[in-house]
């Protein structure tokens, strides 16, 4: 079942770039997301001061973007355009 909202953890130093070009996969195969805020905050902490991004996954799906989910409930997509992103409250 497609969640209404997904989360991505990053460092605050990356926010300007993310909101300019969207969340890109970089050297990875996909952008990684989760329904678990705490896990994504921990991911962001690995890269500096953490920031939690909320992704409007339902609207992305309605607009034709594809999602994949792994067996351990990691959600994947190729790119998250900035209009679907906002900084989430922890």
Rosetta constraint file for C-alpha pairs under 8 A:
AtomPair CA 2 CA 57 HARMONIC 7.54 0.50
AtomPair CA 2 CA 58 HARMONIC 6.96 0.50
AtomPair CA 3 CA 35 HARMONIC 7.48 0.50
AtomPair CA 3 CA 57 HARMONIC 6.61 0.50
AtomPair CA 3 CA 58 HARMONIC 6.78 0.50
AtomPair CA 4 CA 56 HARMONIC 6.49 0.50
AtomPair CA 4 CA 57 HARMONIC 5.58 0.50
AtomPair CA 4 CA 58 HARMONIC 4.99 0.50
AtomPair CA 5 CA 35 HARMONIC 7.19 0.50
AtomPair CA 5 CA 54 HARMONIC 6.48 0.50
AtomPair CA 5 CA 55 HARMONIC 5.48 0.50
AtomPair CA 5 CA 56 HARMONIC 5.03 0.50
AtomPair CA 5 CA 57 HARMONIC 5.11 0.50
AtomPair CA 5 CA 58 HARMONIC 6.88 0.50
AtomPair CA 6 CA 33 HARMONIC 6.04 0.50
AtomPair CA 6 CA 34 HARMONIC 5.49 0.50
AtomPair CA 6 CA 35 HARMONIC 5.07 0.50
AtomPair CA 6 CA 54 HARMONIC 5.83 0.50
AtomPair CA 6 CA 55 HARMONIC 5.07 0.50
AtomPair CA 6 CA 56 HARMONIC 6.85 0.50
AtomPair CA 6 CA 57 HARMONIC 6.11 0.50
AtomPair CA 7 CA 33 HARMONIC 5.33 0.50
AtomPair CA 7 CA 34 HARMONIC 5.29 0.50
AtomPair CA 7 CA 35 HARMONIC 5.96 0.50
AtomPair CA 7 CA 36 HARMONIC 7.11 0.50
AtomPair CA 7 CA 37 HARMONIC 6.24 0.50
AtomPair CA 7 CA 40 HARMONIC 6.59 0.50
AtomPair CA 7 CA 52 HARMONIC 6.69 0.50
AtomPair CA 7 CA 53 HARMONIC 5.48 0.50
AtomPair CA 7 CA 54 HARMONIC 4.70 0.50
AtomPair CA 7 CA 55 HARMONIC 5.89 0.50
AtomPair CA 8 CA 32 HARMONIC 6.78 0.50
AtomPair CA 8 CA 33 HARMONIC 4.91 0.50
AtomPair CA 8 CA 34 HARMONIC 6.69 0.50
AtomPair CA 8 CA 40 HARMONIC 5.57 0.50
AtomPair CA 8 CA 41 HARMONIC 7.94 0.50
AtomPair CA 8 CA 52 HARMONIC 5.94 0.50
AtomPair CA 8 CA 53 HARMONIC 5.12 0.50
AtomPair CA 8 CA 54 HARMONIC 6.67 0.50
AtomPair CA 8 CA 55 HARMONIC 7.63 0.50
AtomPair CA 9 CA 33 HARMONIC 7.89 0.50
AtomPair CA 9 CA 40 HARMONIC 4.33 0.50
AtomPair CA 9 CA 41 HARMONIC 5.22 0.50
AtomPair CA 9 CA 42 HARMONIC 7.30 0.50
AtomPair CA 9 CA 43 HARMONIC 5.41 0.50
AtomPair CA 9 CA 44 HARMONIC 4.29 0.50
AtomPair CA 9 CA 45 HARMONIC 7.94 0.50
AtomPair CA 9 CA 50 HARMONIC 6.81 0.50
AtomPair CA 9 CA 51 HARMONIC 5.96 0.50
AtomPair CA 9 CA 52 HARMONIC 4.87 0.50
AtomPair CA 9 CA 53 HARMONIC 6.28 0.50
AtomPair CA 10 CA 14 HARMONIC 6.90 0.50
AtomPair CA 10 CA 15 HARMONIC 7.95 0.50
AtomPair CA 10 CA 40 HARMONIC 7.85 0.50
AtomPair CA 10 CA 41 HARMONIC 7.59 0.50
AtomPair CA 10 CA 43 HARMONIC 6.78 0.50
AtomPair CA 10 CA 44 HARMONIC 3.94 0.50
AtomPair CA 10 CA 45 HARMONIC 7.36 0.50
AtomPair CA 10 CA 47 HARMONIC 6.72 0.50
AtomPair CA 10 CA 50 HARMONIC 5.75 0.50
AtomPair CA 10 CA 51 HARMONIC 5.35 0.50
AtomPair CA 10 CA 52 HARMONIC 6.50 0.50
AtomPair CA 10 CA 53 HARMONIC 7.65 0.50
AtomPair CA 11 CA 15 HARMONIC 7.25 0.50
AtomPair CA 11 CA 44 HARMONIC 5.19 0.50
AtomPair CA 11 CA 45 HARMONIC 6.80 0.50
AtomPair CA 11 CA 47 HARMONIC 5.44 0.50
AtomPair CA 11 CA 48 HARMONIC 5.14 0.50
AtomPair CA 11 CA 49 HARMONIC 5.26 0.50
AtomPair CA 11 CA 50 HARMONIC 4.51 0.50
AtomPair CA 11 CA 51 HARMONIC 5.34 0.50
AtomPair CA 12 CA 48 HARMONIC 7.29 0.50
AtomPair CA 12 CA 49 HARMONIC 5.78 0.50
AtomPair CA 12 CA 50 HARMONIC 5.82 0.50
AtomPair CA 12 CA 51 HARMONIC 5.22 0.50
AtomPair CA 13 CA 48 HARMONIC 7.69 0.50
AtomPair CA 13 CA 49 HARMONIC 7.71 0.50
AtomPair CA 14 CA 18 HARMONIC 6.16 0.50
AtomPair CA 15 CA 19 HARMONIC 6.06 0.50
AtomPair CA 16 CA 20 HARMONIC 6.17 0.50
AtomPair CA 17 CA 21 HARMONIC 6.14 0.50
AtomPair CA 17 CA 22 HARMONIC 7.55 0.50
AtomPair CA 18 CA 22 HARMONIC 4.70 0.50
AtomPair CA 18 CA 23 HARMONIC 5.24 0.50
AtomPair CA 18 CA 24 HARMONIC 7.70 0.50
AtomPair CA 18 CA 82 HARMONIC 6.98 0.50
AtomPair CA 19 CA 23 HARMONIC 7.65 0.50
AtomPair CA 19 CA 82 HARMONIC 5.22 0.50
AtomPair CA 19 CA 85 HARMONIC 7.63 0.50
AtomPair CA 20 CA 82 HARMONIC 6.91 0.50
AtomPair CA 21 CA 81 HARMONIC 6.97 0.50
AtomPair CA 21 CA 82 HARMONIC 6.52 0.50
AtomPair CA 22 CA 79 HARMONIC 7.06 0.50
AtomPair CA 22 CA 80 HARMONIC 5.45 0.50
AtomPair CA 22 CA 81 HARMONIC 4.30 0.50
AtomPair CA 22 CA 82 HARMONIC 4.16 0.50
AtomPair CA 22 CA 83 HARMONIC 7.86 0.50
AtomPair CA 22 CA 85 HARMONIC 7.83 0.50
AtomPair CA 23 CA 31 HARMONIC 7.13 0.50
AtomPair CA 23 CA 79 HARMONIC 5.80 0.50
AtomPair CA 23 CA 80 HARMONIC 4.87 0.50
AtomPair CA 23 CA 81 HARMONIC 6.39 0.50
AtomPair CA 23 CA 82 HARMONIC 6.94 0.50
AtomPair CA 24 CA 30 HARMONIC 7.94 0.50
AtomPair CA 24 CA 31 HARMONIC 6.40 0.50
AtomPair CA 24 CA 78 HARMONIC 7.17 0.50
AtomPair CA 24 CA 79 HARMONIC 5.05 0.50
AtomPair CA 24 CA 80 HARMONIC 6.67 0.50
AtomPair CA 25 CA 29 HARMONIC 6.32 0.50
AtomPair CA 25 CA 30 HARMONIC 4.95 0.50
AtomPair CA 25 CA 31 HARMONIC 4.68 0.50
AtomPair CA 25 CA 78 HARMONIC 6.38 0.50
AtomPair CA 25 CA 79 HARMONIC 6.42 0.50
AtomPair CA 29 CA 78 HARMONIC 7.49 0.50
AtomPair CA 30 CA 76 HARMONIC 5.64 0.50
AtomPair CA 30 CA 77 HARMONIC 5.36 0.50
AtomPair CA 30 CA 78 HARMONIC 4.92 0.50
AtomPair CA 30 CA 79 HARMONIC 7.38 0.50
AtomPair CA 31 CA 76 HARMONIC 5.49 0.50
AtomPair CA 31 CA 77 HARMONIC 5.35 0.50
AtomPair CA 31 CA 78 HARMONIC 5.89 0.50
AtomPair CA 31 CA 79 HARMONIC 6.34 0.50
AtomPair CA 31 CA 80 HARMONIC 7.68 0.50
AtomPair CA 32 CA 74 HARMONIC 6.55 0.50
AtomPair CA 32 CA 75 HARMONIC 5.88 0.50
AtomPair CA 32 CA 76 HARMONIC 4.97 0.50
AtomPair CA 32 CA 77 HARMONIC 7.11 0.50
AtomPair CA 33 CA 40 HARMONIC 7.56 0.50
AtomPair CA 33 CA 74 HARMONIC 5.95 0.50
AtomPair CA 33 CA 75 HARMONIC 4.92 0.50
AtomPair CA 33 CA 76 HARMONIC 6.17 0.50
AtomPair CA 34 CA 39 HARMONIC 7.77 0.50
AtomPair CA 34 CA 40 HARMONIC 6.92 0.50
AtomPair CA 34 CA 73 HARMONIC 6.98 0.50
AtomPair CA 34 CA 74 HARMONIC 5.41 0.50
AtomPair CA 34 CA 75 HARMONIC 5.72 0.50
AtomPair CA 36 CA 40 HARMONIC 6.56 0.50
AtomPair CA 37 CA 41 HARMONIC 6.19 0.50
AtomPair CA 37 CA 52 HARMONIC 7.48 0.50
AtomPair CA 37 CA 90 HARMONIC 7.18 0.50
AtomPair CA 38 CA 42 HARMONIC 6.35 0.50
AtomPair CA 39 CA 43 HARMONIC 6.34 0.50
AtomPair CA 40 CA 44 HARMONIC 6.24 0.50
AtomPair CA 40 CA 52 HARMONIC 6.83 0.50
AtomPair CA 41 CA 45 HARMONIC 6.27 0.50
AtomPair CA 41 CA 50 HARMONIC 6.05 0.50
AtomPair CA 41 CA 51 HARMONIC 6.79 0.50
AtomPair CA 41 CA 52 HARMONIC 5.99 0.50
AtomPair CA 42 CA 46 HARMONIC 6.79 0.50
AtomPair CA 42 CA 50 HARMONIC 7.64 0.50
AtomPair CA 43 CA 47 HARMONIC 7.51 0.50
AtomPair CA 43 CA 50 HARMONIC 7.91 0.50
AtomPair CA 44 CA 48 HARMONIC 6.78 0.50
AtomPair CA 44 CA 49 HARMONIC 7.11 0.50
AtomPair CA 44 CA 50 HARMONIC 4.44 0.50
AtomPair CA 44 CA 51 HARMONIC 6.20 0.50
AtomPair CA 44 CA 52 HARMONIC 7.31 0.50
AtomPair CA 45 CA 49 HARMONIC 5.80 0.50
AtomPair CA 45 CA 50 HARMONIC 4.80 0.50
AtomPair CA 46 CA 50 HARMONIC 7.99 0.50
AtomPair CA 51 CA 87 HARMONIC 7.20 0.50
AtomPair CA 51 CA 88 HARMONIC 7.98 0.50
AtomPair CA 52 CA 87 HARMONIC 5.95 0.50
AtomPair CA 52 CA 88 HARMONIC 5.47 0.50
AtomPair CA 52 CA 89 HARMONIC 7.29 0.50
AtomPair CA 52 CA 90 HARMONIC 7.14 0.50
AtomPair CA 53 CA 85 HARMONIC 6.44 0.50
AtomPair CA 53 CA 86 HARMONIC 5.67 0.50
AtomPair CA 53 CA 87 HARMONIC 4.59 0.50
AtomPair CA 53 CA 88 HARMONIC 5.27 0.50
AtomPair CA 54 CA 85 HARMONIC 5.76 0.50
AtomPair CA 54 CA 86 HARMONIC 5.36 0.50
AtomPair CA 54 CA 87 HARMONIC 5.98 0.50
AtomPair CA 54 CA 88 HARMONIC 5.24 0.50
AtomPair CA 55 CA 80 HARMONIC 7.85 0.50
AtomPair CA 55 CA 84 HARMONIC 5.52 0.50
AtomPair CA 55 CA 85 HARMONIC 4.86 0.50
AtomPair CA 55 CA 86 HARMONIC 6.76 0.50
AtomPair CA 56 CA 60 HARMONIC 6.37 0.50
AtomPair CA 56 CA 84 HARMONIC 5.15 0.50
AtomPair CA 56 CA 85 HARMONIC 6.64 0.50
AtomPair CA 57 CA 61 HARMONIC 6.13 0.50
AtomPair CA 57 CA 84 HARMONIC 7.56 0.50
AtomPair CA 58 CA 62 HARMONIC 6.13 0.50
AtomPair CA 59 CA 63 HARMONIC 6.06 0.50
AtomPair CA 59 CA 84 HARMONIC 7.56 0.50
AtomPair CA 60 CA 64 HARMONIC 6.47 0.50
AtomPair CA 60 CA 65 HARMONIC 5.40 0.50
AtomPair CA 60 CA 84 HARMONIC 6.94 0.50
AtomPair CA 61 CA 65 HARMONIC 4.99 0.50
AtomPair CA 61 CA 66 HARMONIC 6.36 0.50
AtomPair CA 61 CA 67 HARMONIC 7.58 0.50
AtomPair CA 65 CA 77 HARMONIC 7.85 0.50
AtomPair CA 66 CA 77 HARMONIC 6.26 0.50
AtomPair CA 66 CA 78 HARMONIC 7.89 0.50
AtomPair CA 67 CA 75 HARMONIC 6.71 0.50
AtomPair CA 67 CA 76 HARMONIC 5.59 0.50
AtomPair CA 67 CA 77 HARMONIC 4.97 0.50
AtomPair CA 68 CA 75 HARMONIC 5.70 0.50
AtomPair CA 68 CA 76 HARMONIC 5.02 0.50
AtomPair CA 68 CA 77 HARMONIC 6.44 0.50
AtomPair CA 69 CA 73 HARMONIC 5.84 0.50
AtomPair CA 69 CA 74 HARMONIC 5.60 0.50
AtomPair CA 69 CA 75 HARMONIC 4.44 0.50
AtomPair CA 69 CA 76 HARMONIC 6.08 0.50
AtomPair CA 70 CA 74 HARMONIC 5.29 0.50
AtomPair CA 70 CA 75 HARMONIC 6.51 0.50
AtomPair CA 70 CA 76 HARMONIC 7.91 0.50
AtomPair CA 80 CA 84 HARMONIC 6.80 0.50
AtomPair CA 80 CA 85 HARMONIC 7.55 0.50
AtomPair CA 81 CA 85 HARMONIC 7.34 0.50
